[in-house]
Amino acid sequence: MLNIGKVVTPLQLASTNRKLIEFGLFFIAILPALLLGLLVTRYGVDLPYYDQWDTPGRIFEKIHNGTLSLWDFTAQHNESRKLFPRLFFVGLAYLTNWNTRYEMLATFTVACLISLAIYRLSQITLQLGRFPSLGLLAVTNLLIFSPAQWENWLWGIQVIVFIPILCILLCLIISESQLKFRTKVLLCAALSTLSTYSYANGMLCWVAALAALLLSRKSAPFKQNSKWLGLYVALFIAVVSSYFYDYQDPEQHPSFTEALARPMDAIRYFMSFIGSPFSGGNAGIFVMPSLRMSGDLAVAISVGILTVTIFILLSLYCTANFKRFSQLFNSSTSWLIVGSYSFVSALITTFGRVSLGGVEQSLSSRYVTFSIYLSVAIIYLSVAVAAHFRQQGYASKITQLTQRDPKILSAGFLSAVITLFVALQISAFAPAVQSMQTSMRDRLYLKTCLMFINYVDDTCKLRLYPSVPILEQRAAIFNEMGFIHPKLAESSVIRRVRKTASAETELFGWFDQLIPFASNHYVAKGWATLPEQSKAADSVLLTYKEEAEGKAGRWKVFTIAQVQQRRDDVAKKFNNTAYRVSGWETAFSTQGLPKGQLRLAAWSYNTETGEAFRGGETHLIQN
């Protein structure tokens, strides 16, 4: 019997195709977030690093000593008072035994909220359909989840730099909502307080939210809202005054006026700050010939000049037409505020940092989270301007002058802006991922240094925190609290050793060379792997034992080597590309070691388990 299926009508087929296209656009839109999530999972290291020993480290120390007070949560750290991040970090630490990877996950979550907020704001202001909204979100997410911010993604404390822009975006959405004005004021004041007591430039949220409340199309005339606006201003003054109560300028931070003495450096710093998200890869084609410099700095300055120029032109176009065209006013105001946040952040950083680290310091990946939203604003401003361009009387004039359909021209302008940012972002992707890989190897080395903090010299400790005594004191406290894992080594003797047959030792590495270069000074070289994890070793422990003790002698750690050198020969030998960067090299002195004949060995170290695996070959020296 012949079965004839149900006939599909053209309308049903179109609906199915529409859903498939929508799903495809949705997947493309979230793809940057998925890739970034994988990168953070792959390259994030569970290690308290630098500022984390203060925030939340100082809180943990006071909890341990029983001296914690409320004022400790509002204490100044650098330029910021991190009240709300401290509360969050402490709570999260007790839930996870202070696994700092969860702080990285929190940063990623905040970035996802930023993406959702931008998507919602675009629907409110530009009134686009779902297809164009998802298409724009796909481009925007390339910027929001850019690996160019690698230092912020891989350093848990840096969730603080994402909070101000999230609060600003939420205030913009609230200002355009149907809520009563007093509710908008109270919500924006709460978000601005959260922003202020999370990061120093979070105070900009007060100004951005006030502008949004005043300019919103949903707001009643000023006289009707003056009471609530007065309350908002009073709260602003109160919160900012409390912030600056007993405020101390951080040591070694220059005065803002010093930037005025170096105007050309300040301009270059500002432009580089704006263009730094796109300074990697093959973006050199965008370098202006007049810039007599090379490398990433020249690229960043060139792209920064281009980005600032586009933003200023779009801003001038919008403001010049605000009075005549309310739709353009409504669609562009929020994005002008977003762009201004990045613009003002760049100015503040320029005045505060150009005298401290020079122009090159503007390339820091930490700053990308502030500068990237100028490009985001440009994308949505371009959409608003292109839509206005099509809808107004310019169409017939353009058709007469160019013999081209103005819709095609406006679409071409928008496509050019988007293509520029996408091309620059893609070119910067690979170098940013390489930076994440380098950061992971560096943090694994420093984690090993932390494990053996009581038995190695201060060189690596200073890379963990600038004060070695404070670092050692807090490390002992955190270890006792269960916040360091694996636990700190209780002696320099290698204890957690995986026994292997001698024939297998080569699998874990090889101590290739020991080269004397001065009295009691040597250079050691080799390679190290962790075959069970199919990866290069996290680090290498260099150990010694006294030859006179014979087989009863115990291997003791005296220094640590970082695994960071390329070894294509090892990758080829074991047919494993994960071993491509498995080489190590370090210089050391034997002055602090026992006298007599010493046998040296190298061990592959696993920072997750605290296990060590001895590699092949040992070397005998006379100390």
C-alpha positions as CSV (number, residue, x, y, z in Angstrom):
1,M,0.0,0.0,0.0
2,L,1.4,3.3,-1.0
3,N,1.8,5.9,1.8
4,I,1.6,9.5,0.7
5,G,3.0,12.0,3.2
6,K,1.4,15.2,4.2
7,V,1.7,17.9,1.6
8,V,3.9,20.8,2.8
9,T,2.5,24.2,1.7
10,P,4.8,27.0,0.5
11,L,3.9,28.9,3.7
12,Q,4.9,26.1,6.0
13,L,8.2,25.6,4.0
14,A,8.9,29.3,4.3
15,S,8.3,29.1,8.0
16,T,10.6,26.2,8.4
17,N,13.4,27.9,6.4
18,R,12.9,31.0,8.5
19,K,13.4,29.0,11.7
20,L,16.5,27.3,10.2
21,I,18.0,30.7,9.2
22,E,17.2,32.1,12.7
23,F,18.8,29.2,14.4
24,G,21.9,29.6,12.1
25,L,22.2,33.3,13.0
26,F,21.7,32.5,16.7
27,F,24.5,29.9,16.5
28,I,26.8,32.3,14.7
29,A,26.0,35.0,17.2
30,I,26.9,32.9,20.2
31,L,29.9,31.2,18.6
32,P,32.4,33.9,19.8
33,A,31.2,33.2,23.4
34,L,31.5,29.5,23.0
35,L,35.0,29.8,21.6
36,L,36.0,32.2,24.4
37,G,34.5,29.8,27.0
38,L,36.6,27.0,25.6
39,L,39.8,29.1,25.7
40,V,39.2,30.2,29.3
41,T,38.6,26.6,30.3
42,R,41.7,25.5,28.5
43,Y,44.1,28.2,29.6
44,G,42.8,29.3,33.0
45,V,45.0,28.3,35.9
46,D,43.8,28.1,39.5
47,L,46.3,30.5,41.1
48,P,46.0,33.6,43.3
49,Y,48.0,36.1,41.3
50,Y,49.3,39.6,42.3
51,D,46.4,41.8,43.3
52,Q,44.4,38.7,44.4
53,W,46.7,38.4,47.4
54,D,45.2,41.7,48.5
55,T,41.7,41.4,47.1
56,P,40.3,39.2,48.5
57,G,43.5,38.0,50.2
58,R,43.6,40.6,52.9
59,I,40.0,39.8,53.9
60,F,40.9,36.1,54.3
61,E,43.9,37.0,56.4
62,K,41.7,39.1,58.7
63,I,39.0,36.4,58.9
64,H,41.7,33.9,59.9
65,N,43.1,36.3,62.5
66,G,39.6,37.3,63.8
67,T,40.1,41.0,63.1
68,L,37.7,41.5,60.2
69,S,35.5,44.6,60.2
70,L,33.0,46.1,57.7
71,W,35.6,48.8,56.9
72,D,37.9,46.2,55.5
73,F,35.4,45.6,52.7
74,T,35.4,49.2,51.7
75,A,39.2,49.7,52.1
76,Q,40.9,51.3,49.2
77,H,42.9,49.0,46.8
78,N,44.9,51.0,44.3
79,E,42.3,53.7,43.1
80,S,39.3,51.5,43.8
81,R,37.1,50.5,46.7
82,K,36.0,47.0,45.8
83,L,33.2,46.5,48.3
84,F,30.8,44.4,46.2
85,P,33.5,42.3,44.4
86,R,35.0,41.5,47.9
87,L,31.7,40.3,49.1
88,F,31.3,38.2,46.0
89,F,34.9,36.8,46.1
90,V,34.6,35.8,49.7
91,G,31.3,34.0,49.3
92,L,32.6,32.3,46.1
93,A,35.8,31.3,47.8
94,Y,34.1,29.5,50.6
95,L,31.9,27.7,48.1
96,T,34.8,26.6,45.9
97,N,37.8,26.6,48.3
98,W,39.0,29.6,46.4
99,N,39.4,28.0,43.1
100,T,40.1,31.1,41.0
101,R,38.8,29.4,37.9
102,Y,35.3,30.1,39.2
103,E,36.2,33.8,39.3
104,M,37.1,33.5,35.6
105,L,33.7,31.9,35.0
106,A,32.0,34.8,36.8
107,T,33.8,37.2,34.4
108,F,32.6,35.2,31.5
109,T,29.1,35.2,32.9
110,V,29.1,39.0,33.2
111,A,30.3,39.3,29.6
112,C,27.3,37.1,28.6
113,L,25.0,39.5,30.5
114,I,26.7,42.4,28.6
115,S,26.0,40.7,25.3
116,L,22.3,40.1,26.3
117,A,22.0,43.8,27.4
118,I,23.4,45.1,24.1
119,Y,21.0,42.8,22.2
120,R,18.0,44.0,24.2
121,L,19.1,47.7,23.9
122,S,19.5,47.3,20.1
123,Q,15.9,46.0,19.9
124,I,14.6,48.9,22.0
125,T,16.5,51.7,20.3
126,L,16.8,50.6,16.7
127,Q,13.5,48.5,16.5
128,L,15.1,45.9,14.3
129,G,13.7,42.5,13.4
130,R,15.2,39.4,14.9
131,F,17.3,38.6,11.8
132,P,19.2,41.9,11.7
133,S,19.4,42.0,15.5
134,L,21.1,38.6,15.6
135,G,23.4,39.5,12.7
136,L,24.6,42.6,14.5
137,L,24.9,40.6,17.7
138,A,27.2,38.2,15.9
139,V,29.6,41.1,15.0
140,T,29.3,42.6,18.4
141,N,30.1,39.4,20.2
142,L,33.3,39.2,18.2
143,L,34.3,42.3,20.1
144,I,32.8,41.5,23.5
145,F,34.3,38.1,23.7
146,S,37.6,39.0,22.0
147,P,40.6,37.1,23.3
148,A,42.5,40.4,23.0
149,Q,41.3,40.9,26.6
150,W,43.2,37.7,27.5
151,E,44.6,39.1,30.8
152,N,41.1,40.0,32.0
153,W,39.7,36.6,31.0
154,L,42.5,34.7,32.8
155,W,42.7,36.8,35.9
156,G,39.7,36.3,38.2
157,I,39.9,39.6,39.9
158,Q,39.3,41.4,36.6
159,V,35.6,40.8,36.7
160,I,35.6,44.2,38.2
161,V,36.4,45.9,34.9
162,F,33.3,44.4,33.3
163,I,30.9,45.6,35.9
164,P,30.7,49.4,35.0
165,I,29.7,48.8,31.4
166,L,27.1,46.2,32.4
167,C,25.6,48.7,34.9
168,I,25.6,51.4,32.3
169,L,23.8,49.2,29.8
170,L,21.2,48.1,32.3
171,C,20.6,51.8,33.2
172,L,20.1,52.6,29.5
173,I,17.6,49.7,29.2
174,I,15.8,50.8,32.4
175,S,15.6,54.4,31.1
176,E,13.7,53.2,28.0
177,S,11.4,51.0,29.9
178,Q,7.8,51.5,31.0
179,L,8.7,51.8,34.7
180,K,7.7,54.8,36.7
181,F,10.3,57.5,36.8
182,R,11.0,57.2,40.5
183,T,11.6,53.4,40.0
184,K,14.0,54.2,37.2
185,V,15.9,56.7,39.4
186,L,16.2,54.3,42.3
187,L,17.3,51.3,40.1
188,C,19.9,53.4,38.3
189,A,21.2,54.9,41.6
190,A,21.6,51.3,42.9
191,L,23.4,50.2,39.8
192,S,25.6,53.3,39.9
193,T,26.5,52.6,43.5
194,L,27.4,49.0,42.6
195,S,29.5,50.2,39.7
196,T,31.3,52.9,41.9
197,Y,32.1,50.4,44.7
198,S,33.4,47.8,42.2
199,Y,35.9,49.8,40.1
200,A,37.3,53.3,40.1
201,N,35.8,54.4,36.8
202,G,32.5,53.0,37.8
203,M,31.6,56.5,38.9
204,L,31.0,57.2,35.2
205,C,27.8,55.2,35.5
206,W,26.2,58.0,37.6
207,V,26.8,60.5,34.7
208,A,25.8,58.0,32.0
209,A,22.6,57.0,33.8
210,L,21.7,60.7,34.5
211,A,22.1,61.5,30.8
212,A,19.9,58.5,29.9
213,L,17.2,59.5,32.3
214,L,17.1,63.1,31.0
215,L,17.2,62.2,27.3
216,S,14.9,59.2,27.3
217,R,11.9,59.5,25.1
218,K,9.9,57.7,27.9
219,S,10.7,60.5,30.4
220,A,8.2,63.2,31.3
221,P,9.1,66.9,31.2
222,F,11.9,68.0,33.5
223,K,9.6,69.9,35.9
224,Q,7.6,66.8,36.6
225,N,10.6,64.8,37.5
226,S,12.7,67.4,39.2
227,K,12.1,66.0,42.7
228,W,13.4,62.6,41.7
229,L,16.3,64.0,39.7
230,G,17.2,66.0,42.7
231,L,17.2,62.8,44.8
232,Y,19.4,61.1,42.2
233,V,21.9,64.0,42.3
234,A,21.9,63.9,46.1
235,L,22.6,60.2,46.1
236,F,25.4,60.7,43.6
237,I,27.1,63.3,45.8
238,A,26.6,61.2,48.9
239,V,28.1,58.0,47.4
240,V,31.0,59.7,45.7
241,S,31.8,61.7,48.8
242,S,31.8,58.5,50.9
243,Y,34.1,57.0,48.2
244,F,36.7,59.8,48.5
245,Y,36.5,59.9,52.3
246,D,40.0,59.3,53.6
247,Y,41.1,58.5,50.0
248,Q,44.9,58.3,49.5
249,D,46.6,58.7,46.1
250,P,48.4,55.4,45.3
251,E,52.1,55.5,45.7
252,Q,54.2,56.1,42.6
253,H,51.1,57.2,40.6
254,P,51.8,60.5,38.7
255,S,49.6,63.6,38.8
256,F,47.1,64.0,36.0
257,T,48.8,67.3,35.1
258,E,52.0,65.5,34.1
259,A,50.2,64.4,30.9
260,L,49.9,68.1,29.9
261,A,53.7,68.4,29.9
262,R,53.8,65.6,27.2
263,P,51.0,66.4,24.8
264,M,52.2,64.3,21.9
265,D,52.8,61.3,24.1
266,A,49.3,61.8,25.6
267,I,47.7,61.9,22.1
268,R,49.5,58.8,21.0
269,Y,48.6,57.0,24.2
270,F,45.0,58.0,23.8
271,M,44.8,56.8,20.2
272,S,46.7,53.6,21.0
273,F,44.4,52.9,23.9
274,I,41.4,53.1,21.5
275,G,43.0,51.0,18.8
276,S,44.7,48.4,21.0
277,P,41.9,45.7,20.6
278,F,42.9,45.4,16.9
279,S,46.7,45.8,17.1
280,G,47.6,42.1,16.7
281,G,48.0,39.9,13.6
282,N,48.3,41.3,10.1
283,A,46.6,44.6,10.7
284,G,49.8,46.4,9.6
285,I,48.0,47.4,6.3
286,F,46.2,50.0,8.4
287,V,49.4,51.7,9.6
288,M,49.5,55.4,8.6
289,P,52.7,56.1,6.7
290,S,53.3,59.3,8.7
291,L,53.8,57.3,11.9
292,R,57.5,56.6,12.3
293,M,57.3,53.6,14.4
294,S,56.6,49.9,13.8
295,G,54.9,47.0,15.4
296,D,51.7,46.8,17.4
297,L,52.0,50.4,18.7
298,A,51.9,51.9,15.2
299,V,48.9,49.7,14.3
300,A,47.0,50.6,17.5
301,I,47.6,54.3,16.9
302,S,46.5,54.1,13.3
303,V,43.4,52.1,14.1
304,G,42.7,54.4,17.0
305,I,42.8,57.5,14.8
306,L,40.4,55.9,12.4
307,T,38.0,54.7,15.1
308,V,37.9,58.1,16.9
309,T,37.4,59.9,13.5
310,I,34.4,57.6,12.6
311,F,32.9,58.1,16.1
312,I,33.2,61.9,16.0
313,L,31.7,62.0,12.5
314,L,28.8,59.9,13.5
315,S,28.3,61.9,16.7
316,L,28.3,65.2,14.8
317,Y,25.8,63.8,12.2
318,C,23.4,62.6,15.0
319,T,23.6,65.7,17.2
320,A,23.2,68.0,14.1
321,N,19.9,66.3,13.3
322,F,18.6,65.7,16.8
323,K,16.2,68.7,16.8
324,R,14.6,67.9,13.4
325,F,14.5,64.1,13.6
326,S,13.2,62.6,16.8
327,Q,13.6,59.0,15.5
328,L,17.3,59.5,15.0
329,F,17.5,61.1,18.5
330,N,15.8,58.1,20.0
331,S,17.8,55.5,18.1
332,S,21.3,57.0,18.7
333,T,21.3,58.5,22.1
334,S,22.0,55.3,24.1
335,W,24.9,54.4,21.7
336,L,26.4,57.8,22.0
337,I,26.4,57.3,25.8
338,V,28.1,53.9,25.4
339,G,30.8,55.3,23.1
340,S,31.3,58.3,25.4
341,Y,32.0,55.8,28.3
342,S,34.9,54.3,26.3
343,F,36.0,57.8,25.2
344,V,36.1,59.2,28.7
345,S,37.7,56.1,30.1
346,A,40.5,56.5,27.5
347,L,41.0,60.1,28.6
348,I,41.1,59.2,32.3
349,T,43.6,56.4,31.7
350,T,45.7,58.6,29.4
351,F,46.1,61.3,32.1
352,G,46.7,58.8,34.8
353,R,49.1,56.4,33.0
354,V,51.1,58.1,30.2
355,S,53.7,59.3,32.7
356,L,53.8,56.0,34.5
357,G,54.5,53.4,31.8
358,G,55.0,55.4,28.6
359,V,53.0,55.1,25.4
360,E,53.6,51.4,25.0
361,Q,51.7,50.8,28.3
362,S,48.5,51.7,26.4
363,L,48.7,48.3,24.6
364,S,47.9,46.4,27.8
365,S,45.2,43.8,27.2
366,R,43.6,44.9,30.5
367,Y,42.4,48.1,28.8
368,V,40.6,46.4,25.9
369,T,37.5,45.9,28.0
370,F,37.2,49.7,28.2
371,S,38.1,50.7,24.6
372,I,36.2,47.9,22.8
373,Y,32.8,49.5,23.5
374,L,33.7,52.5,21.3
375,S,33.7,50.2,18.4
376,V,30.5,48.5,19.6
377,A,28.9,52.0,19.7
378,I,30.1,52.8,16.2
379,I,28.4,49.6,14.8
380,Y,25.0,50.5,16.2
381,L,25.4,54.2,15.5
382,S,26.1,53.3,11.9
383,V,22.9,51.3,11.8
384,A,21.0,54.3,13.1
385,V,22.5,56.7,10.7
386,A,22.1,54.4,7.7
387,A,18.4,53.9,8.6
388,H,17.9,57.7,8.9
389,F,19.8,58.2,5.7
390,R,17.4,56.0,3.8
391,Q,14.3,57.4,5.3
392,Q,14.9,61.1,4.7
393,G,14.9,63.4,1.7
394,Y,18.6,62.7,1.0
395,A,17.6,59.7,-1.2
396,S,16.6,61.6,-4.3
397,K,19.6,63.9,-4.1
398,I,22.0,60.9,-3.8
399,T,20.2,59.1,-6.7
400,Q,20.6,62.2,-8.9
401,L,24.3,62.7,-8.0
402,T,25.5,59.1,-8.1
403,Q,22.9,57.3,-10.1
404,R,22.9,54.8,-7.3
405,D,20.1,53.6,-5.1
406,P,20.6,55.2,-1.7
407,K,19.6,52.0,0.0
408,I,22.5,50.3,-1.6
409,L,24.9,53.2,-0.6
410,S,23.7,53.2,3.1
411,A,24.0,49.4,3.2
412,G,27.5,49.7,1.7
413,F,28.5,52.2,4.3
414,L,27.2,49.9,7.1
415,S,28.9,46.9,5.5
416,A,32.2,48.7,5.2
417,V,32.2,49.7,8.9
418,I,31.3,46.1,10.0
419,T,33.8,44.5,7.6
420,L,36.6,46.8,8.9
421,F,36.0,45.8,12.6
422,V,35.5,42.1,11.8
423,A,38.7,42.0,9.6
424,L,40.7,43.7,12.3
425,Q,39.4,41.5,15.1
426,I,40.0,38.3,13.1
427,S,43.6,39.4,12.4
428,A,44.2,39.9,16.1
429,F,42.6,36.6,17.1
430,A,45.7,34.3,16.7
431,P,48.2,36.5,18.5
432,A,45.7,36.9,21.4
433,V,45.3,33.1,21.7
434,Q,49.1,32.8,21.7
435,S,49.2,35.3,24.6
436,M,46.7,33.1,26.4
437,Q,49.0,30.1,25.9
438,T,52.0,32.0,27.2
439,S,50.0,33.3,30.2
440,M,49.0,29.7,31.1
441,R,52.6,28.5,31.0
442,D,53.7,31.4,33.1
443,R,51.0,30.8,35.7
444,L,51.8,27.1,35.9
445,Y,55.4,28.0,36.6
446,L,54.3,30.5,39.3
447,K,51.9,27.9,40.8
448,T,54.8,25.5,41.2
449,C,56.8,28.4,42.8
450,L,53.9,28.7,45.2
451,M,53.9,25.0,46.0
452,F,57.5,25.2,47.0
453,I,57.4,28.8,48.3
454,N,59.5,27.9,51.4
455,Y,62.3,26.2,49.5
456,V,63.0,28.3,46.4
457,D,64.6,31.8,46.0
458,D,62.7,35.0,45.8
459,T,63.0,35.5,42.0
460,C,59.7,33.7,41.1
461,K,58.0,34.9,44.3
462,L,58.3,38.5,43.3
463,R,56.3,37.6,40.1
464,L,53.5,36.4,42.3
465,Y,53.4,39.4,44.6
466,P,55.7,42.4,45.2
467,S,56.3,41.8,48.9
468,V,57.8,38.4,49.6
469,P,57.3,38.5,53.4
470,I,53.5,39.2,53.0
471,L,53.3,36.6,50.3
472,E,54.8,33.9,52.5
473,Q,52.7,34.9,55.5
474,R,49.4,34.9,53.5
475,A,50.3,31.7,51.7
476,A,50.7,29.9,55.0
477,I,47.3,31.2,56.2
478,F,45.5,30.3,52.9
479,N,47.1,26.9,53.0
480,E,45.7,26.4,56.5
481,M,42.3,27.6,55.4
482,G,42.3,25.0,52.5
483,F,42.4,27.8,49.9
484,I,45.6,26.5,48.2
485,H,45.4,23.2,46.2
486,P,47.4,21.1,46.1
487,K,48.7,21.9,49.6
488,L,52.1,23.6,50.0
489,A,55.1,21.3,50.1
490,E,56.1,20.5,53.6
491,S,59.7,20.0,52.8
492,S,62.1,20.3,49.8
493,V,62.3,16.5,49.6
494,I,60.4,15.1,46.6
495,R,57.6,13.1,48.2
496,R,54.7,12.7,45.8
497,V,56.7,10.6,43.3
498,R,55.1,8.3,40.7
499,K,57.3,5.2,40.5
500,T,58.2,4.3,37.0
501,A,60.3,1.7,35.4
502,S,63.7,3.0,34.3
503,A,62.9,2.3,30.6
504,E,59.9,4.6,30.9
505,T,61.7,7.6,32.4
506,E,62.4,9.0,29.0
507,L,58.7,9.4,28.5
508,F,58.6,12.1,31.1
509,G,61.5,14.1,29.7
510,W,65.3,14.4,29.4
511,F,67.9,16.4,31.2
512,D,69.8,17.3,28.0
513,Q,72.6,19.5,29.1
514,L,74.3,21.0,32.2
515,I,76.7,23.8,31.1
516,P,79.0,25.6,33.6
517,F,79.4,29.3,32.7
518,A,80.9,30.9,35.9
519,S,82.1,29.8,39.3
520,N,79.3,27.8,40.9
521,H,76.9,28.8,38.1
522,Y,75.3,26.6,35.5
523,V,72.7,26.5,32.7
524,A,70.5,23.5,32.6
525,K,68.5,22.5,29.5
526,G,66.0,19.7,28.6
527,W,62.4,18.8,27.9
528,A,59.6,17.5,30.1
529,T,56.1,16.0,29.5
530,L,53.2,14.4,31.2
531,P,52.2,11.5,29.0
532,E,49.1,10.5,31.0
533,Q,47.7,14.0,30.3
534,S,49.2,14.0,26.8
535,K,50.7,17.5,27.4
536,A,54.0,19.2,28.2
537,A,54.9,19.3,31.9
538,D,53.5,22.2,33.9
539,S,57.0,23.0,35.1
540,V,60.3,21.3,36.0
541,L,61.7,20.7,39.4
542,L,65.5,20.7,39.5
543,T,66.7,18.5,42.4
544,Y,69.9,17.4,44.0
545,K,71.1,14.6,46.3
546,E,74.4,14.1,47.9
547,E,76.4,11.4,46.0
548,A,77.9,10.2,49.3
549,E,74.5,9.1,50.5
550,G,74.2,6.6,47.7
551,K,70.8,5.1,47.0
552,A,69.6,6.2,50.4
553,G,69.9,9.8,49.4
554,R,66.8,11.9,48.9
555,W,66.1,14.2,46.1
556,K,65.6,17.8,47.2
557,V,64.2,20.7,45.2
558,F,66.5,23.7,44.8
559,T,65.0,25.6,41.8
560,I,62.2,25.5,39.3
561,A,62.4,25.8,35.5
562,Q,59.6,27.1,33.3
563,V,58.5,25.0,30.4
564,Q,58.3,27.5,27.5
565,Q,60.7,26.5,24.7
566,R,59.8,25.0,21.4
567,R,60.9,21.4,20.8
568,D,59.7,20.2,17.5
569,D,62.0,17.2,17.8
570,V,60.1,16.0,20.8
571,A,56.7,16.4,19.2
572,K,58.0,14.5,16.1
573,K,59.5,11.7,18.2
574,F,56.3,11.0,20.1
575,N,54.0,12.1,17.3
576,N,52.2,14.5,19.6
577,T,51.8,18.2,18.7
578,A,51.0,18.9,22.4
579,Y,54.7,18.4,23.1
580,R,55.7,21.1,20.7
581,V,56.4,23.5,23.5
582,S,58.0,21.2,26.1
583,G,61.5,22.6,26.3
584,W,63.0,24.2,29.4
585,E,66.1,26.1,30.3
586,T,67.2,27.8,33.4
587,A,70.4,29.3,35.0
588,F,71.2,28.7,38.7
589,S,73.9,29.0,41.3
590,T,75.0,26.1,43.6
591,Q,76.3,28.4,46.3
592,G,73.5,27.5,48.7
593,L,73.8,23.8,48.1
594,P,75.9,21.3,50.2
595,K,79.6,20.9,49.4
596,G,80.9,17.8,47.7
597,Q,79.7,15.7,44.9
598,L,76.0,16.3,44.0
599,R,73.8,14.5,41.5
600,L,71.3,16.6,39.8
601,A,68.0,15.4,38.2
602,A,65.0,17.1,36.5
603,W,61.4,16.1,37.3
604,S,58.2,16.8,35.3
605,Y,55.7,18.4,37.7
606,N,51.9,18.3,37.6
607,T,50.4,21.3,39.4
608,E,46.9,19.7,39.6
609,T,48.0,16.6,41.6
610,G,51.3,17.8,43.0
611,E,53.0,14.7,41.6
612,A,56.6,14.7,40.2
613,F,58.0,12.3,37.5
614,R,61.7,12.0,37.0
615,G,63.0,12.4,33.5
616,G,65.9,10.6,31.9
617,E,69.6,11.4,32.6
618,T,71.2,12.9,35.7
619,H,74.4,15.0,36.0
620,L,77.2,14.9,38.6
621,I,78.9,18.1,39.7
622,Q,81.5,18.9,42.3
623,N,80.3,21.8,44.5
